[in-house]
Amino acid sequence: MELRNVERAVAANGHAARRILVVDDEVTIAESVAARLRAEGFTVELAHDGPGAVAAVEANEPDLVVLDVMLPGFDGLEVCRRIQAGRGVPVLMLTARTDETDQLVGLGVGADDYLTKPFSLRVLAARVHALLRRVDRATDRESAALVVGDLRIDLEQHRVWRGEAEAKLTPLEFELLVRLARRPRAVLARERLLEEVWDWADAAGTRAVDSHVKALRRKLGADLIRTVHGVGYALEAR
């Protein structure tokens, strides 16, 4: 059954099925998530602890990681830090914690999105598809560079410089920066950025936008992005 699903995905998309790594120490949850994603046409690998997750990313180079926060060995936050320090890969983080601070910490170390347990497998699959669509948009973008003041963005190589200093961004940070840089000094609402970059609209999710803007400021300079309180953000590179 799983093989037929993969074959249908290849036939429909014209390329090999996307590879997803699911990391959760609760075997029942991991296998349920994997089964749903395989039914969606993905190739899925499993890991159940922090060191195993980092090793699986290095060995298999997945297109996306579904990552639980609470793991043996070292936790999902540390896993996220380590894999984003190497080859940037989209990360959907799973957490049993409802504390907003914990969720923002996950976004701050490079996660692209999060779901709080218990969650709907249907919603999880939709979030995975949305994250991969965003990666595809960035990959298919025309080969060119965006230059705004002292900020230079290489759209083909996914590289960013402010002045002479290059900054290493996660895939989602890069996409968010591109959205802002395409309309310099224009104020873009948080809800619009959430819908265009994350491919979903949810007022609660605007915290994800705030967290990623904070990461861009940390990596590229606090003066890069202006906050318009109650509205959104504008890129102000000089």
C-alpha positions in Angstrom: 0.0 0.0 0.0 2.8 2.4 0.9 4.7 1.6 -2.3 1.6 2.3 -4.4 1.2 5.7 -2.6 4.7 6.6 -3.4 4.3 5.5 -7.1 1.2 7.7 -7.4 3.1 10.7 -5.9 5.9 10.2 -8.4 3.5 9.9 -11.3 1.6 13.0 -10.3 4.5 15.2 -9.5 7.1 14.0 -12.0 9.8 13.5 -9.4 10.7 11.2 -6.5 8.6 11.5 -3.4 9.7 14.0 -0.8 11.6 12.7 2.2 10.3 13.5 5.7 12.0 12.7 8.9 9.6 12.2 11.9 11.3 12.4 15.3 9.3 11.5 18.4 10.2 9.2 21.4 6.5 8.2 21.7 6.5 5.3 19.2 2.7 5.3 18.7 2.7 9.0 17.8 5.7 8.7 15.5 4.1 5.7 13.7 0.7 7.4 13.4 2.3 10.6 11.9 4.5 8.5 9.6 1.4 6.5 8.4 -0.5 9.7 7.6 2.4 11.2 5.7 3.1 8.1 3.7 -0.6 8.1 2.7 0.0 11.6 1.4 2.8 10.3 -0.8 5.9 11.1 1.2 8.8 8.8 2.0 9.2 8.8 5.8 12.0 7.8 8.1 11.8 7.7 11.9 14.1 8.6 14.8 13.3 8.5 18.5 16.0 10.5 20.2 18.1 13.6 19.8 21.4 12.0 18.6 19.5 9.7 16.2 17.7 12.6 14.7 20.8 14.6 14.0 22.4 11.4 12.5 19.4 10.7 10.3 19.4 14.3 8.9 23.1 14.0 8.0 22.6 10.5 6.5 19.3 11.0 4.6 19.1 14.7 3.9 15.3 15.0 4.4 13.2 17.7 2.7 11.5 18.4 6.0 11.7 17.3 9.7 8.7 16.8 12.0 10.4 17.2 15.4 9.1 16.7 18.9 10.5 19.0 21.6 10.8 16.4 24.4 13.4 13.8 23.4 16.0 11.6 25.2 19.7 12.2 24.6 19.1 15.9 24.0 15.9 17.7 23.3 14.3 18.9 20.1 15.5 22.5 20.5 19.1 21.3 20.5 18.4 19.0 17.5 17.0 22.0 15.7 20.0 24.2 16.5 22.4 21.5 15.2 20.6 20.7 11.9 20.1 24.4 11.1 23.8 25.0 11.7 24.5 22.6 8.9 22.2 22.2 5.9 19.1 24.3 6.5 15.9 22.2 6.4 12.3 23.2 7.2 11.3 22.0 10.7 7.8 21.5 12.0 8.1 21.3 15.8 5.7 19.3 18.0 5.3 20.3 21.6 3.1 19.1 24.5 3.7 22.5 26.2 1.1 25.2 25.8 3.4 27.9 27.2 3.9 30.5 24.5 7.5 31.1 25.6 8.4 27.5 24.8 6.9 27.8 21.4 8.8 31.1 20.7 12.0 29.5 21.8 11.5 26.7 19.2 10.9 29.3 16.5 13.9 31.2 17.7 16.3 28.3 17.1 15.2 27.8 13.5 11.9 25.9 13.6 9.5 27.1 10.8 6.2 26.2 12.4 4.8 24.3 15.5 1.9 22.3 16.5 0.7 21.7 20.1 -0.2 18.2 21.2 -2.8 16.8 20.8 -3.1 17.7 17.2 -5.0 16.6 14.2 -3.1 14.5 11.7 -5.0 16.3 8.9 -3.8 19.6 10.2 -0.2 18.3 10.5 -0.3 17.0 6.9 -1.6 20.4 5.7 1.2 22.2 7.5 3.8 19.9 6.0 2.4 20.6 2.5 2.4 24.3 3.2 6.0 24.4 4.3 7.1 22.4 1.3 5.2 24.7 -1.1 7.0 27.6 0.4 10.4 25.9 -0.2 9.3 25.2 -3.8 8.4 28.9 -4.4 11.9 29.9 -3.2 13.6 27.3 -5.3 11.7 28.2 -8.4 12.3 31.9 -8.1 14.2 33.5 -11.0 18.0 33.6 -10.8 18.7 37.2 -9.7 19.8 39.3 -6.8 17.8 41.7 -4.7 19.7 44.8 -3.5 18.2 47.2 -1.0 20.7 49.7 0.4 23.6 47.7 1.9 21.5 44.5 1.9 22.2 42.0 -1.0 20.1 38.8 -1.5 21.2 36.1 -3.9 17.9 34.4 -4.9 19.5 31.5 -6.7 22.1 30.5 -4.0 19.9 31.5 -1.0 22.7 33.7 0.4 22.4 37.1 2.1 24.9 39.8 2.9 24.6 43.0 4.9 27.6 45.1 3.8 30.5 42.7 3.6 29.2 40.3 6.2 27.3 37.2 5.1 24.4 36.0 7.4 23.3 32.4 7.6 19.5 32.2 7.5 17.1 29.3 7.8 14.9 28.7 4.7 11.9 30.5 6.3 14.0 33.4 7.5 15.2 33.8 4.0 11.7 33.7 2.5 10.5 36.3 5.0 13.3 38.6 4.2 12.7 38.3 0.5 9.0 39.2 1.0 10.0 42.3 2.9 12.8 43.2 0.5 10.6 43.1 -2.6 8.7 46.0 -1.1 11.3 48.1 0.8 9.8 50.6 3.2 6.3 49.4 2.6 4.5 48.2 5.8 3.4 44.6 5.5 0.8 43.4 7.9 1.7 40.4 10.1 -1.4 38.5 8.9 -0.3 39.0 5.3 3.2 37.8 5.9 1.8 34.8 7.8 -0.4 33.9 4.8 2.2 34.5 2.1 5.2 33.0 3.8 3.7 30.2 6.0 0.7 29.6 3.6 -1.8 29.7 6.4 -3.7 32.5 8.2 -4.3 32.3 11.9 -4.2 35.3 14.2 -2.4 33.3 16.9 0.4 32.5 14.4 1.5 36.1 14.2 3.8 35.3 17.1 5.7 33.2 14.6 6.2 36.3 12.4 7.4 38.3 15.4 9.9 35.6 16.4 11.4 35.3 12.9 11.7 39.1 12.5 13.6 39.1 15.8 15.9 36.4 14.4 16.5 38.5 11.2 17.4 41.6 13.4 19.8 39.5 15.4 21.6 38.2 12.3 21.4 41.3 10.1 21.1 44.3 12.4 18.5 45.7 14.7 17.9 48.6 12.4 17.0 46.5 9.4 13.3 46.0 10.0 11.0 48.7 11.4 8.0 47.7 13.6 4.8 49.6 12.9 2.9 48.9 16.1 -0.5 47.3 15.6 0.2 46.7 11.9 3.3 44.9 10.9 6.9 45.4 9.6 8.8 47.3 6.9 12.4 46.7 5.6 14.5 49.8 6.1 18.0 48.9 4.8 20.0 52.0 4.2 
